[in-house]
Amino acid sequence: MSLTLVIGDKTYSSWSLRAALALELSGAPYSEQLIALNRPETRAQILQHSPTGKVPLLITDEGIIWDSLAISEYLAECFPAAQLWPQERAARALARSACAEMHSGFVALRSHLPMDLKRNQALAEIPADAMADIQRICALWAECRQRFAQAGGFLFGQPSLADAFFAPVAARLRSYQVALPAEAAAYVETIYQWPAFQRWYQAAQEEYLA
């Protein structure tokens, strides 16, 4: 199967990161096409691939798939042996719920703390609505780990699509130096030690330096 992932800047594109981590979890070989964001030609370039004018987009032998959640579900179906979702039914349901909440929610966090993998500076003040999002995220992480992470540092013990979806959140919390409960801070460190995330993070540090 031929797979090409169309992404935006690795420094800023949180949704592209989610799809890339899902592909890494699948173990499938794929190629990458990066389109620089926030440039006059950006939308026209993306529209050559995606009907929405947004990234990420997965190009497959069977057609194109846009939206990170749809890409993740497609990969989970194509590569069942990779176990992208937790195998226990209740754990899988919680993981899907967490991803759906991330996919549709936490607007204040996204608005006030946009992903920037080159940033290492706190905000002067985190707005109340963004702080409410952060508190909800920490509670959700704690629930996942308390119920289903008997072994391993990820939300369900071993890496899953839930971690792919929350890795950009972990990155935001570190980039903006947000004070976190000990368990949430440990999870952020787990993400930063994840080889798949490290490869993306290093590429972001080197982005546009030439």
Backbone as JSON Lines, residues from 0, in Angstrom:
{"i":0,"aa":"M","n":[0.84,-1.2,0.0],"ca":[0.0,0.0,0.0],"c":[0.87,1.25,0.0]}
{"i":1,"aa":"S","n":[0.58,2.17,-0.89],"ca":[1.31,3.43,-0.98],"c":[0.58,4.49,-0.16]}
{"i":2,"aa":"L","n":[1.32,5.15,0.74],"ca":[0.74,6.16,1.61],"c":[1.59,7.43,1.56]}
{"i":3,"aa":"T","n":[0.93,8.56,1.34],"ca":[1.61,9.86,1.39],"c":[0.83,10.77,2.32]}
{"i":4,"aa":"L","n":[1.51,11.34,3.28],"ca":[0.87,12.25,4.23],"c":[1.23,13.68,3.88]}
{"i":5,"aa":"V","n":[0.22,14.48,3.6],"ca":[0.4,15.9,3.31],"c":[0.23,16.65,4.63]}
{"i":6,"aa":"I","n":[1.25,17.42,5.01],"ca":[1.26,18.07,6.32],"c":[1.61,19.55,6.19]}
{"i":7,"aa":"G","n":[1.42,20.26,7.29],"ca":[1.89,21.63,7.41],"c":[3.18,21.69,8.19]}
{"i":8,"aa":"D","n":[3.62,22.9,8.52],"ca":[4.88,23.09,9.25],"c":[4.92,22.21,10.5]}
{"i":9,"aa":"K","n":[6.05,21.55,10.72],"ca":[6.16,20.69,11.89],"c":[6.22,21.49,13.18]}
{"i":10,"aa":"T","n":[6.64,22.72,13.09],"ca":[6.69,23.57,14.28],"c":[5.3,23.9,14.8]}
{"i":11,"aa":"Y","n":[4.35,24.09,13.9],"ca":[3.06,24.66,14.28],"c":[1.84,23.77,14.05]}
{"i":12,"aa":"S","n":[1.92,22.8,13.15],"ca":[0.72,22.07,12.73],"c":[0.42,20.89,13.65]}
{"i":13,"aa":"S","n":[-0.4,21.15,14.65],"ca":[-0.71,20.11,15.64],"c":[-1.5,18.95,15.02]}
{"i":14,"aa":"W","n":[-2.41,19.27,14.11],"ca":[-3.19,18.19,13.51],"c":[-2.32,17.32,12.61]}
{"i":15,"aa":"S","n":[-1.35,17.92,11.93],"ca":[-0.41,17.13,11.14],"c":[0.38,16.18,12.03]}
{"i":16,"aa":"L","n":[0.79,16.67,13.19],"ca":[1.53,15.83,14.13],"c":[0.7,14.62,14.55]}
{"i":17,"aa":"R","n":[-0.57,14.83,14.81],"ca":[-1.42,13.7,15.22],"c":[-1.45,12.62,14.14]}
{"i":18,"aa":"A","n":[-1.64,13.03,12.9],"ca":[-1.7,12.05,11.82],"c":[-0.36,11.34,11.62]}
{"i":19,"aa":"A","n":[0.72,12.1,11.75],"ca":[2.05,11.49,11.59],"c":[2.31,10.46,12.69]}
{"i":20,"aa":"L","n":[1.93,10.76,13.92],"ca":[2.12,9.81,15.0],"c":[1.24,8.57,14.8]}
{"i":21,"aa":"A","n":[0.05,8.76,14.26],"ca":[-0.79,7.6,13.95],"c":[-0.12,6.7,12.92]}
{"i":22,"aa":"L","n":[0.49,7.31,11.91],"ca":[1.21,6.52,10.91],"c":[2.4,5.81,11.53]}
{"i":23,"aa":"E","n":[3.11,6.48,12.42],"ca":[4.24,5.84,13.09],"c":[3.76,4.64,13.9]}
{"i":24,"aa":"L","n":[2.62,4.78,14.57],"ca":[2.08,3.67,15.33],"c":[1.71,2.48,14.44]}
{"i":25,"aa":"S","n":[1.25,2.77,13.23],"ca":[0.84,1.7,12.31],"c":[2.03,0.87,11.84]}
{"i":26,"aa":"G","n":[3.21,1.47,11.82],"ca":[4.39,0.79,11.31],"c":[4.47,0.76,9.8]}
{"i":27,"aa":"A","n":[3.52,1.37,9.12],"ca":[3.5,1.33,7.66],"c":[4.49,2.35,7.09]}
{"i":28,"aa":"P","n":[5.18,2.0,6.01],"ca":[6.03,2.99,5.35],"c":[5.18,4.05,4.67]}
{"i":29,"aa":"Y","n":[5.65,5.27,4.68],"ca":[4.9,6.35,4.04],"c":[5.86,7.46,3.66]}
{"i":30,"aa":"S","n":[5.43,8.27,2.72],"ca":[6.19,9.46,2.36],"c":[5.45,10.68,2.88]}
{"i":31,"aa":"E","n":[6.16,11.79,2.89],"ca":[5.65,13.01,3.51],"c":[5.77,14.16,2.52]}
{"i":32,"aa":"Q","n":[4.74,14.95,2.43],"ca":[4.8,16.16,1.62],"c":[4.42,17.35,2.5]}
{"i":33,"aa":"L","n":[5.34,18.26,2.7],"ca":[5.11,19.4,3.59],"c":[4.76,20.64,2.77]}
{"i":34,"aa":"I","n":[3.7,21.31,3.2],"ca":[3.28,22.58,2.6],"c":[3.39,23.65,3.68]}
{"i":35,"aa":"A","n":[4.2,24.65,3.44],"ca":[4.38,25.72,4.42],"c":[3.06,26.48,4.61]}
{"i":36,"aa":"L","n":[2.73,26.73,5.87],"ca":[1.48,27.39,6.21],"c":[1.63,28.91,6.23]}
{"i":37,"aa":"N","n":[0.5,29.58,6.2],"ca":[0.44,31.04,6.38],"c":[1.26,31.81,5.34]}
{"i":38,"aa":"R","n":[1.22,31.31,4.12],"ca":[1.86,32.0,3.01],"c":[0.81,32.25,1.93]}
{"i":39,"aa":"P","n":[1.03,33.22,1.05],"ca":[0.02,33.54,0.04],"c":[-0.4,32.33,-0.8]}
{"i":40,"aa":"E","n":[0.53,31.44,-1.03],"ca":[0.25,30.3,-1.9],"c":[-0.24,29.06,-1.15]}
{"i":41,"aa":"T","n":[-0.31,29.14,0.18],"ca":[-0.6,27.95,0.97],"c":[-1.92,27.29,0.6]}
{"i":42,"aa":"R","n":[-3.0,28.05,0.61],"ca":[-4.31,27.45,0.38],"c":[-4.4,26.81,-1.01]}
{"i":43,"aa":"A","n":[-3.88,27.48,-2.01],"ca":[-3.93,26.92,-3.37],"c":[-3.14,25.62,-3.44]}
{"i":44,"aa":"Q","n":[-2.01,25.56,-2.75],"ca":[-1.21,24.34,-2.76],"c":[-1.93,23.19,-2.06]}
{"i":45,"aa":"I","n":[-2.57,23.5,-0.93],"ca":[-3.28,22.44,-0.22],"c":[-4.49,21.97,-1.02]}
{"i":46,"aa":"L","n":[-5.18,22.91,-1.68],"ca":[-6.36,22.55,-2.46],"c":[-6.03,21.63,-3.64]}
{"i":47,"aa":"Q","n":[-4.77,21.57,-4.03],"ca":[-4.37,20.61,-5.06],"c":[-4.54,19.17,-4.56]}
{"i":48,"aa":"H","n":[-4.59,19.0,-3.24],"ca":[-4.7,17.66,-2.65],"c":[-6.0,17.48,-1.88]}
{"i":49,"aa":"S","n":[-6.4,18.52,-1.12],"ca":[-7.5,18.39,-0.16],"c":[-8.67,19.27,-0.53]}
{"i":50,"aa":"P","n":[-9.89,18.73,-0.51],"ca":[-11.07,19.55,-0.84],"c":[-11.39,20.57,0.25]}
{"i":51,"aa":"T","n":[-10.83,20.4,1.44],"ca":[-11.12,21.33,2.55],"c":[-10.12,22.47,2.63]}
{"i":52,"aa":"G","n":[-9.02,22.36,1.92],"ca":[-7.98,23.38,2.02],"c":[-7.23,23.33,3.32]}
{"i":53,"aa":"K","n":[-7.27,22.16,3.99],"ca":[-6.61,22.01,5.28],"c":[-5.73,20.76,5.28]}
{"i":54,"aa":"V","n":[-4.77,20.77,6.19],"ca":[-3.95,19.58,6.43],"c":[-4.28,19.05,7.82]}
{"i":55,"aa":"P","n":[-4.03,17.75,8.05],"ca":[-3.35,16.79,7.19],"c":[-4.3,16.13,6.2]}
{"i":56,"aa":"L","n":[-3.7,15.45,5.25],"ca":[-4.43,14.67,4.26],"c":[-3.59,13.44,3.96]}
{"i":57,"aa":"L","n":[-4.24,12.28,3.94],"ca":[-3.55,11.04,3.6],"c":[-3.96,10.6,2.21]}
{"i":58,"aa":"I","n":[-2.97,10.44,1.34],"ca":[-3.2,9.94,-0.01],"c":[-2.93,8.44,-0.02]}
{"i":59,"aa":"T","n":[-3.93,7.65,-0.4],"ca":[-3.79,6.2,-0.41],"c":[-4.13,5.66,-1.78]}
{"i":60,"aa":"D","n":[-3.88,4.38,-1.98],"ca":[-4.26,3.73,-3.23],"c":[-5.77,3.72,-3.42]}
{"i":61,"aa":"E","n":[-6.51,3.85,-2.32],"ca":[-7.97,3.78,-2.37],"c":[-8.62,5.16,-2.44]}
{"i":62,"aa":"G","n":[-7.81,6.21,-2.42],"ca":[-8.35,7.56,-2.46],"c":[-7.75,8.42,-1.36]}
{"i":63,"aa":"I","n":[-8.26,9.63,-1.2],"ca":[-7.73,10.54,-0.2],"c":[-8.58,10.51,1.07]}
{"i":64,"aa":"I","n":[-7.92,10.77,2.19],"ca":[-8.61,10.83,3.49],"c":[-8.16,12.1,4.17]}
{"i":65,"aa":"W","n":[-9.1,12.97,4.48],"ca":[-8.77,14.19,5.19],"c":[-9.34,14.08,6.6]}
{"i":66,"aa":"D","n":[-8.79,14.88,7.5],"ca":[-9.15,14.91,8.91],"c":[-8.35,13.83,9.66]}
{"i":67,"aa":"S","n":[-7.7,14.29,10.74],"ca":[-6.8,13.41,11.49],"c":[-7.52,12.23,12.12]}
{"i":68,"aa":"L","n":[-8.76,12.42,12.58],"ca":[-9.47,11.3,13.19],"c":[-9.84,10.25,12.16]}
{"i":69,"aa":"A","n":[-10.28,10.68,10.98],"ca":[-10.59,9.73,9.91],"c":[-9.34,8.99,9.47]}
{"i":70,"aa":"I","n":[-8.23,9.7,9.38],"ca":[-6.96,9.06,9.02],"c":[-6.59,8.0,10.06]}
{"i":71,"aa":"S","n":[-6.76,8.33,11.31],"ca":[-6.42,7.4,12.39],"c":[-7.28,6.14,12.33]}
{"i":72,"aa":"E","n":[-8.58,6.32,12.13],"ca":[-9.47,5.16,12.05],"c":[-9.15,4.29,10.83]}
{"i":73,"aa":"Y","n":[-8.81,4.93,9.74],"ca":[-8.44,4.17,8.53],"c":[-7.21,3.32,8.8]}
{"i":74,"aa":"L","n":[-6.21,3.91,9.43],"ca":[-4.99,3.17,9.71],"c":[-5.24,2.03,10.69]}
{"i":75,"aa":"A","n":[-6.1,2.27,11.67],"ca":[-6.42,1.22,12.63],"c":[-7.08,0.02,11.94]}
{"i":76,"aa":"E","n":[-7.9,0.29,10.93],"ca":[-8.55,-0.78,10.18],"c":[-7.57,-1.49,9.24]}
{"i":77,"aa":"C","n":[-6.68,-0.71,8.62],"ca":[-5.74,-1.29,7.66],"c":[-4.66,-2.12,8.34]}
{"i":78,"aa":"F","n":[-4.3,-1.75,9.56],"ca":[-3.18,-2.41,10.24],"c":[-3.6,-2.87,11.63]}
{"i":79,"aa":"P","n":[-4.54,-3.84,11.7],"ca":[-5.06,-4.26,13.0],"c":[-3.99,-4.85,13.91]}
{"i":80,"aa":"A","n":[-2.97,-5.48,13.34],"ca":[-1.93,-6.08,14.17],"c":[-1.14,-5.04,14.96]}
{"i":81,"aa":"A","n":[-1.16,-3.8,14.49],"ca":[-0.43,-2.73,15.17],"c":[-1.14,-2.27,16.44]}
{"i":82,"aa":"Q","n":[-2.42,-2.62,16.58],"ca":[-3.2,-2.3,17.79],"c":[-3.12,-0.81,18.13]}
{"i":83,"aa":"L","n":[-3.56,0.01,17.19],"ca":[-3.54,1.45,17.4],"c":[-4.49,1.88,18.51]}
{"i":84,"aa":"W","n":[-5.61,1.17,18.67],"ca":[-6.51,1.39,19.79],"c":[-6.23,0.36,20.88]}
{"i":85,"aa":"P","n":[-6.5,0.67,22.14],"ca":[-6.39,-0.35,23.19],"c":[-7.27,-1.55,22.86]}
{"i":86,"aa":"Q","n":[-6.85,-2.72,23.28],"ca":[-7.58,-3.94,22.9],"c":[-8.79,-4.21,23.77]}
{"i":87,"aa":"E","n":[-8.75,-3.84,25.03],"ca":[-9.9,-4.06,25.91],"c":[-11.03,-3.12,25.51]}
{"i":88,"aa":"R","n":[-12.25,-3.63,25.47],"ca":[-13.37,-2.85,24.96],"c":[-13.6,-1.55,25.74]}
{"i":89,"aa":"A","n":[-13.6,-1.63,27.06],"ca":[-13.84,-0.42,27.87],"c":[-12.72,0.58,27.68]}
{"i":90,"aa":"A","n":[-11.49,0.1,27.6],"ca":[-10.35,0.99,27.37],"c":[-10.44,1.64,26.0]}
{"i":91,"aa":"R","n":[-10.84,0.85,25.02],"ca":[-10.97,1.37,23.65],"c":[-12.06,2.44,23.59]}
{"i":92,"aa":"A","n":[-13.16,2.22,24.3],"ca":[-14.23,3.2,24.32],"c":[-13.77,4.5,24.97]}
{"i":93,"aa":"L","n":[-13.02,4.4,26.06],"ca":[-12.51,5.6,26.72],"c":[-11.5,6.32,25.82]}
{"i":94,"aa":"A","n":[-10.65,5.57,25.15],"ca":[-9.67,6.18,24.25],"c":[-10.36,6.91,23.11]}
{"i":95,"aa":"R","n":[-11.39,6.31,22.56],"ca":[-12.13,6.97,21.48],"c":[-12.83,8.23,22.0]}
{"i":96,"aa":"S","n":[-13.4,8.14,23.2],"ca":[-14.06,9.3,23.78],"c":[-13.07,10.43,24.0]}
{"i":97,"aa":"A","n":[-11.88,10.1,24.49],"ca":[-10.85,11.11,24.74],"c":[-10.41,11.77,23.43]}
{"i":98,"aa":"C","n":[-10.22,10.97,22.4],"ca":[-9.82,11.53,21.1],"c":[-10.91,12.41,20.53]}
{"i":99,"aa":"A","n":[-12.16,11.99,20.66],"ca":[-13.27,12.79,20.15],"c":[-13.37,14.12,20.91]}
{"i":100,"aa":"E","n":[-13.15,14.07,22.22],"ca":[-13.18,15.3,23.0],"c":[-12.06,16.24,22.57]}
{"i":101,"aa":"M","n":[-10.89,15.7,22.34],"ca":[-9.79,16.52,21.86],"c":[-10.09,17.08,20.48]}
{"i":102,"aa":"H","n":[-10.69,16.27,19.65],"ca":[-10.95,16.65,18.26],"c":[-11.93,17.81,18.17]}
{"i":103,"aa":"S","n":[-12.9,17.85,19.06],"ca":[-13.95,18.86,18.95],"c":[-13.9,19.93,20.03]}
{"i":104,"aa":"G","n":[-13.06,19.74,21.04],"ca":[-13.08,20.64,22.18],"c":[-11.79,21.39,22.42]}
{"i":105,"aa":"F","n":[-11.68,21.95,23.62],"ca":[-10.48,22.66,24.08],"c":[-10.12,23.83,23.16]}
{"i":106,"aa":"V","n":[-11.14,24.55,22.76],"ca":[-10.94,25.67,21.83],"c":[-10.09,26.77,22.48]}
{"i":107,"aa":"A","n":[-10.34,27.04,23.75],"ca":[-9.59,28.1,24.43],"c":[-8.11,27.76,24.5]}
{"i":108,"aa":"L","n":[-7.8,26.52,24.8],"ca":[-6.39,26.1,24.84],"c":[-5.74,26.31,23.49]}
{"i":109,"aa":"R","n":[-6.42,25.9,22.43],"ca":[-5.85,26.05,21.09],"c":[-5.67,27.52,20.72]}
{"i":110,"aa":"S","n":[-6.62,28.35,21.13],"ca":[-6.57,29.77,20.77],"c":[-5.46,30.51,21.51]}
{"i":111,"aa":"H","n":[-5.35,30.26,22.8],"ca":[-4.42,31.03,23.63],"c":[-3.03,30.41,23.72]}
{"i":112,"aa":"L","n":[-2.93,29.1,23.49],"ca":[-1.64,28.42,23.56],"c":[-1.44,27.6,22.28]}
{"i":113,"aa":"P","n":[-1.32,28.25,21.14],"ca":[-1.14,27.49,19.89],"c":[0.18,26.72,19.92]}
{"i":114,"aa":"M","n":[0.2,25.59,19.21],"ca":[1.42,24.78,19.23],"c":[2.56,25.53,18.57]}
{"i":115,"aa":"D","n":[3.68,25.55,19.25],"ca":[4.91,26.16,18.74],"c":[6.07,25.4,19.37]}
{"i":116,"aa":"L","n":[6.6,24.44,18.62],"ca":[7.63,23.56,19.18],"c":[8.97,24.24,19.38]}
{"i":117,"aa":"K","n":[9.1,25.46,18.9],"ca":[10.33,26.21,19.15],"c":[10.21,27.14,20.37]}
{"i":118,"aa":"R","n":[9.03,27.21,20.94],"ca":[8.79,28.13,22.07],"c":[9.2,27.47,23.38]}
{"i":119,"aa":"N","n":[9.72,28.28,24.29],"ca":[9.99,27.84,25.66],"c":[9.83,29.05,26.58]}
{"i":120,"aa":"Q","n":[8.6,29.53,26.67],"ca":[8.33,30.74,27.44],"c":[6.88,30.73,27.92]}
{"i":121,"aa":"A","n":[6.69,31.05,29.19],"ca":[5.36,31.09,29.75],"c":[4.6,32.33,29.3]}
{"i":122,"aa":"L","n":[3.28,32.23,29.3],"ca":[2.46,33.42,29.12],"c":[2.49,34.24,30.4]}
{"i":123,"aa":"A","n":[2.29,35.53,30.27],"ca":[2.21,36.37,31.46],"c":[1.05,35.92,32.34]}
{"i":124,"aa":"E","n":[-0.03,35.52,31.7],"ca":[-1.2,35.0,32.42],"c":[-1.99,34.1,31.49]}
{"i":125,"aa":"I","n":[-2.37,32.94,31.99],"ca":[-3.19,32.04,31.19],"c":[-4.66,32.4,31.41]}
{"i":126,"aa":"P","n":[-5.39,32.71,30.35],"ca":[-6.81,33.07,30.51],"c":[-7.6,31.97,31.22]}
{"i":127,"aa":"A","n":[-8.66,32.37,31.9],"ca":[-9.43,31.44,32.71],"c":[-10.01,30.3,31.89]}
{"i":128,"aa":"D","n":[-10.49,30.59,30.68],"ca":[-11.08,29.52,29.88],"c":[-10.04,28.52,29.41]}
{"i":129,"aa":"A","n":[-8.83,28.99,29.12],"ca":[-7.75,28.07,28.76],"c":[-7.32,27.24,29.97]}
{"i":130,"aa":"M","n":[-7.29,27.86,31.14],"ca":[-6.93,27.12,32.35],"c":[-7.97,26.04,32.66]}
{"i":131,"aa":"A","n":[-9.24,26.36,32.4],"ca":[-10.29,25.34,32.59],"c":[-10.06,24.15,31.65]}
{"i":132,"aa":"D","n":[-9.65,24.43,30.41],"ca":[-9.32,23.35,29.48],"c":[-8.16,22.51,30.02]}
{"i":133,"aa":"I","n":[-7.14,23.16,30.53],"ca":[-5.97,22.44,31.05],"c":[-6.36,21.56,32.22]}
{"i":134,"aa":"Q","n":[-7.2,22.06,33.1],"ca":[-7.64,21.26,34.24],"c":[-8.44,20.05,33.79]}
{"i":135,"aa":"R","n":[-9.29,20.23,32.8],"ca":[-10.06,19.1,32.27],"c":[-9.13,18.08,31.62]}
{"i":136,"aa":"I","n":[-8.15,18.54,30.88],"ca":[-7.2,17.62,30.24],"c":[-6.44,16.82,31.28]}
{"i":137,"aa":"C","n":[-5.97,17.47,32.33],"ca":[-5.24,16.76,33.38],"c":[-6.12,15.71,34.04]}
{"i":138,"aa":"A","n":[-7.39,16.05,34.26],"ca":[-8.33,15.09,34.86],"c":[-8.57,13.91,33.92]}
{"i":139,"aa":"L","n":[-8.69,14.18,32.63],"ca":[-8.9,13.12,31.65],"c":[-7.69,12.2,31.58]}
{"i":140,"aa":"W","n":[-6.49,12.77,31.54],"ca":[-5.29,11.96,31.55],"c":[-5.24,11.08,32.79]}
{"i":141,"aa":"A","n":[-5.56,11.66,33.93],"ca":[-5.52,10.89,35.19],"c":[-6.51,9.73,35.15]}
{"i":142,"aa":"E","n":[-7.71,9.97,34.6],"ca":[-8.7,8.89,34.51],"c":[-8.2,7.75,33.63]}
{"i":143,"aa":"C","n":[-7.66,8.09,32.47],"ca":[-7.15,7.06,31.56],"c":[-6.06,6.24,32.24]}
{"i":144,"aa":"R","n":[-5.15,6.91,32.88],"ca":[-4.01,6.21,33.47],"c":[-4.42,5.39,34.7]}
{"i":145,"aa":"Q","n":[-5.31,5.93,35.5],"ca":[-5.72,5.2,36.69],"c":[-6.5,3.94,36.34]}
{"i":146,"aa":"R","n":[-7.28,4.02,35.28],"ca":[-8.13,2.88,34.91],"c":[-7.4,1.85,34.06]}
{"i":147,"aa":"F","n":[-6.49,2.3,33.17],"ca":[-6.01,1.37,32.16],"c":[-4.51,1.39,31.91]}
{"i":148,"aa":"A","n":[-3.75,2.11,32.7],"ca":[-2.3,2.16,32.46],"c":[-1.56,1.4,33.56]}
{"i":149,"aa":"Q","n":[-1.84,0.11,33.64],"ca":[-1.18,-0.69,34.67],"c":[0.33,-0.76,34.47]}
{"i":150,"aa":"A","n":[0.75,-0.71,33.23],"ca":[2.2,-0.76,32.93],"c":[2.47,0.19,31.78]}
{"i":151,"aa":"G","n":[3.54,0.97,31.92],"ca":[3.92,1.9,30.87],"c":[3.45,3.31,31.18]}
{"i":152,"aa":"G","n":[4.1,4.29,30.57],"ca":[3.85,5.68,30.91],"c":[2.82,6.38,30.05]}
{"i":153,"aa":"F","n":[2.24,5.69,29.06],"ca":[1.29,6.32,28.16],"c":[-0.13,6.27,28.75]}
{"i":154,"aa":"L","n":[-1.08,6.89,28.1],"ca":[-2.42,7.01,28.66],"c":[-3.06,5.65,28.92]}
{"i":155,"aa":"F","n":[-2.76,4.68,28.08],"ca":[-3.29,3.34,28.26],"c":[-2.15,2.33,28.41]}
{"i":156,"aa":"G","n":[-1.07,2.77,28.99],"ca":[0.09,1.92,29.22],"c":[1.05,1.97,28.05]}
{"i":157,"aa":"Q","n":[0.61,1.43,26.92],"ca":[1.43,1.42,25.71],"c":[0.93,2.5,24.74]}
{"i":158,"aa":"P","n":[1.78,2.96,23.82],"ca":[1.37,4.02,22.9],"c":[0.12,3.65,22.09]}
{"i":159,"aa":"S","n":[-0.78,4.58,21.95],"ca":[-2.01,4.36,21.2],"c":[-2.4,5.66,20.5]}
{"i":160,"aa":"L","n":[-3.51,5.6,19.79],"ca":[-3.99,6.81,19.12],"c":[-4.34,7.91,20.11]}
{"i":161,"aa":"A","n":[-4.7,7.54,21.32],"ca":[-4.98,8.57,22.33],"c":[-3.74,9.42,22.57]}
{"i":162,"aa":"D","n":[-2.58,8.79,22.6],"ca":[-1.33,9.54,22.79],"c":[-1.0,10.37,21.56]}
{"i":163,"aa":"A","n":[-1.3,9.85,20.38],"ca":[-1.1,10.64,19.17],"c":[-1.92,11.91,19.22]}
{"i":164,"aa":"F","n":[-3.14,11.81,19.74],"ca":[-4.01,12.98,19.78],"c":[-3.62,13.98,20.87]}
{"i":165,"aa":"F","n":[-3.06,13.48,21.96],"ca":[-2.74,14.4,23.05],"c":[-1.27,14.82,23.07]}
{"i":166,"aa":"A","n":[-0.45,14.27,22.2],"ca":[0.95,14.7,22.15],"c":[1.08,16.2,21.87]}
{"i":167,"aa":"P","n":[0.31,16.78,20.93],"ca":[0.42,18.23,20.73],"c":[-0.01,19.04,21.95]}
{"i":168,"aa":"V","n":[-0.92,18.5,22.74],"ca":[-1.31,19.17,23.98],"c":[-0.16,19.15,24.96]}
{"i":169,"aa":"A","n":[0.47,17.98,25.11],"ca":[1.64,17.88,25.98],"c":[2.71,18.88,25.55]}
{"i":170,"aa":"A","n":[2.89,19.01,24.24],"ca":[3.88,19.96,23.73],"c":[3.52,21.39,24.08]}
{"i":171,"aa":"R","n":[2.26,21.72,23.97],"ca":[1.83,23.07,24.35],"c":[2.15,23.34,25.83]}
{"i":172,"aa":"L","n":[1.82,22.39,26.67],"ca":[2.0,22.59,28.11],"c":[3.47,22.79,28.46]}
{"i":173,"aa":"R","n":[4.35,22.08,27.75],"ca":[5.78,22.29,28.02],"c":[6.27,23.59,27.37]}
{"i":174,"aa":"S","n":[5.85,23.87,26.17],"ca":[6.32,25.07,25.49],"c":[5.96,26.34,26.26]}
{"i":175,"aa":"Y","n":[4.77,26.32,26.89],"ca":[4.31,27.5,27.63],"c":[4.6,27.37,29.14]}
{"i":176,"aa":"Q","n":[5.39,26.37,29.51],"ca":[5.86,26.2,30.89],"c":[4.71,26.2,31.89]}
{"i":177,"aa":"V","n":[3.65,25.46,31.57],"ca":[2.48,25.4,32.44],"c":[2.78,24.5,33.64]}
{"i":178,"aa":"A","n":[2.5,24.98,34.83],"ca":[2.66,24.17,36.04],"c":[1.58,23.09,36.06]}
{"i":179,"aa":"L","n":[1.99,21.84,36.29],"ca":[1.08,20.72,36.19],"c":[1.16,19.83,37.43]}
{"i":180,"aa":"P","n":[0.08,19.09,37.71],"ca":[0.17,18.05,38.73],"c":[1.26,17.04,38.36]}
{"i":181,"aa":"A","n":[1.81,16.37,39.35],"ca":[2.94,15.48,39.11],"c":[2.64,14.41,38.06]}
{"i":182,"aa":"E","n":[1.44,13.83,38.1],"ca":[1.12,12.77,37.15],"c":[1.03,13.31,35.73]}
{"i":183,"aa":"A","n":[0.45,14.49,35.56],"ca":[0.37,15.09,34.23],"c":[1.76,15.46,33.72]}
{"i":184,"aa":"A","n":[2.61,15.98,34.61],"ca":[3.98,16.32,34.21],"c":[4.74,15.08,33.78]}
{"i":185,"aa":"A","n":[4.51,13.97,34.47],"ca":[5.17,12.71,34.1],"c":[4.7,12.24,32.73]}
{"i":186,"aa":"Y","n":[3.41,12.44,32.43],"ca":[2.92,12.05,31.11],"c":[3.53,12.91,30.02]}
{"i":187,"aa":"V","n":[3.66,14.21,30.26],"ca":[4.32,15.09,29.28],"c":[5.74,14.6,29.02]}
{"i":188,"aa":"E","n":[6.44,14.2,30.06],"ca":[7.8,13.69,29.88],"c":[7.79,12.4,29.07]}
{"i":189,"aa":"T","n":[6.8,11.55,29.29],"ca":[6.67,10.32,28.5],"c":[6.54,10.65,27.02]}
{"i":190,"aa":"I","n":[5.73,11.64,26.69],"ca":[5.57,12.04,25.29],"c":[6.9,12.53,24.73]}
{"i":191,"aa":"Y","n":[7.63,13.32,25.5],"ca":[8.89,13.86,25.01],"c":[9.98,12.79,24.88]}
{"i":192,"aa":"Q","n":[9.81,11.66,25.55],"ca":[10.75,10.55,25.4],"c":[10.3,9.55,24.34]}
{"i":193,"aa":"W","n":[9.14,9.72,23.77],"ca":[8.6,8.83,22.74],"c":[9.4,9.04,21.45]}
{"i":194,"aa":"P","n":[10.08,8.01,20.94],"ca":[10.92,8.2,19.75],"c":[10.18,8.81,18.56]}
{"i":195,"aa":"A","n":[8.93,8.42,18.34],"ca":[8.17,8.97,17.22],"c":[7.98,10.47,17.38]}
{"i":196,"aa":"F","n":[7.68,10.92,18.59],"ca":[7.54,12.35,18.84],"c":[8.89,13.04,18.75]}
{"i":197,"aa":"Q","n":[9.93,12.41,19.27],"ca":[11.26,13.02,19.23],"c":[11.7,13.31,17.81]}
{"i":198,"aa":"R","n":[11.41,12.4,16.89],"ca":[11.81,12.61,15.49],"c":[11.1,13.83,14.91]}
{"i":199,"aa":"W","n":[9.82,13.96,15.19],"ca":[9.07,15.13,14.71],"c":[9.6,16.4,15.36]}
{"i":200,"aa":"Y","n":[9.83,16.34,16.66],"ca":[10.29,17.51,17.41],"c":[11.64,17.99,16.89]}
{"i":201,"aa":"Q","n":[12.56,17.07,16.62],"ca":[13.86,17.45,16.11],"c":[13.76,18.07,14.73]}
{"i":202,"aa":"A","n":[12.89,17.5,13.9],"ca":[12.69,18.08,12.56],"c":[12.12,19.49,12.68]}
{"i":203,"aa":"A","n":[11.26,19.72,13.66],"ca":[10.71,21.07,13.86],"c":[11.78,22.05,14.26]}
{"i":204,"aa":"Q","n":[12.75,21.62,15.09],"ca":[13.8,22.51,15.5],"c":[14.68,22.92,14.31]}
{"i":205,"aa":"E","n":[14.76,22.05,13.33],"ca":[15.62,22.32,12.17],"c":[14.86,22.95,11.0]}
{"i":206,"aa":"E","n":[13.56,23.11,11.17],"ca":[12.71,23.6,10.09],"c":[13.07,25.03,9.71]}
{"i":207,"aa":"Y","n":[13.29,25.25,8.42],"ca":[13.53,26.56,7.84],"c":[14.83,27.22,8.34]}
{"i":208,"aa":"L","n":[15.77,26.42,8.83],"ca":[17.05,26.99,9.24],"c":[17.98,27.21,8.06]}
{"i":209,"aa":"A","n":[17.78,26.46,7.01],"ca":[18.67,26.57,5.84],"c":[18.42,27.88,5.1]}
